[in-house]
Amino acid sequence: MDFKEERIDSEDIYQGKIVNLRIDQVKLPNGRVSTREVVEHSGGVSILALTEKKEILLVEQYRTPVEETLLELPAGKLEPGENPLDCARRELIEETGFKAARIKHLYSFYTTPGFSDELLYLYLASELEEVGTDFDEDEIIKNHLISPGEIMDSILSGRIKDAKTIVGLLTYLRGDFNV
């Protein structure tokens, strides 16, 4: 069976700084018509930054949508036309104050394909050098280090709840990486 849906109409609802929202009318493979709400996002990066001691650099910040302070991998949104590698380098400095001498793309993944087209590029960064932060004006962020031995307990206890961070940390636990 072909699962592809055919878009038959689309209406732009909202154009924002971070996301856009559209409503699509789609024809399903069985011939029925349905509605899809789609959040459009330019995509972003997430960085698994390793210290010399093989600790992982996380950032702690308040997230208004969930009304919680979360521990996350450094991450950020792609600017229009920006190369993901350049974005990863920029976001690592902006959010943590560290520059990576070595950085490597691991893989990419959709964050929430049930309603959004956001694609994240996961990078592994090492040989970190502190260069000072360059926070966006609306960011209040604190660095936090986690050892590999703390990862599973932090995830299973709910201390780490952010999906991109869980994806990156489990990837780190899975294997040995050469950056």
SULKAMO-V790762 format. One record per backbone hydrogen bond with DSSP energy under -0.5 kcal/mol. CO is the residue of the C=O (numbers start at 0). NH is the residue of the N-H. Records with the same first field share a line. If there is no record, write none. Layout:
# SULKAMO-V790762
CO: NH, NH
This chain:
# SULKAMO-V790762
0: 2
4: 6
5: 26
8: 24
10: 22
13: 20
17: 41
18: 15
19: 39
20: 12, 13
21: 23, 37
22: 10
23: 25, 35
24: 7, 8
25: 27, 33
26: 5
27: 30
31: 27
33: 25
35: 23, 37
37: 21, 39
38: 116
39: 19
42: 77
43: 120
44: 75
45: 47, 122
46: 48, 73
47: 49, 124
48: 56
50: 53
54: 50
55: 57, 145
56: 48, 73
57: 143
58: 60, 71
59: 141
60: 69
61: 63
62: 65, 66, 67
63: 66
67: 62, 69
69: 60, 71
70: 161
71: 58
73: 46
75: 44
78: 81
82: 86
83: 87
84: 88
85: 89
86: 90
87: 91
88: 92
89: 93
90: 94
91: 95, 96, 97
92: 96
93: 133
96: 130, 131
98: 128
101: 125
103: 123
106: 121
108: 119
111: 114, 115
114: 38
117: 110
118: 43
119: 108, 121
120: 45, 122
121: 105, 106
122: 47, 124
123: 103
124: 49
125: 100, 101
126: 100
128: 98
135: 138
141: 59
143: 57
145: 55
146: 149, 150
147: 150
149: 153
150: 154
151: 155
152: 156
153: 158, 159
154: 157
158: 160
161: 165
162: 166
163: 167
164: 168
165: 169
166: 170
167: 171
168: 172
169: 173
170: 174
171: 174
176: 178
